[in-house]
């Protein structure tokens, strides 16, 4: 069993120490035969910035494979989904118990996300090192 997450992509830009790769992110049902008639299936184009020491060996339009460890995927899901959800639930329950007002509780649950995402933004360089990708040449 592989512990890697891999996506095929195309080099979109090269800068000193950084390669931008365009990948297509597909939902699990995008390969379904009736996906064209279903609102659930979707494909999104994403740009991934990969920090590499040898960026000069990549050219615009090169086919590459973006590789990440599954731990990186879990960590990204933790920061992006689980922690914000946990903060919202805690804020909702705490404010509801204190004020007995569902309106204040709902606003507080949403409002708690503002400092959380500001904190993530301020720590983005530190997180970039923990949530890193690598490149492999494509077949």
Buried (B, 14 or more C-beta within 10 A) or exposed (E): EEEEBEBEBBBBBBEEEEBBBBBEEBBEEBEEEEBEEEEEBEEEEEEBBBBBEEBEEBEEEBEBBBBBBEEBEEBBEEBEEEEBEEBBEEBBEBBBEEEEEEEBBBBBBEBBBEEBEEEBEEEEEEBEEEBBBBBEEEE
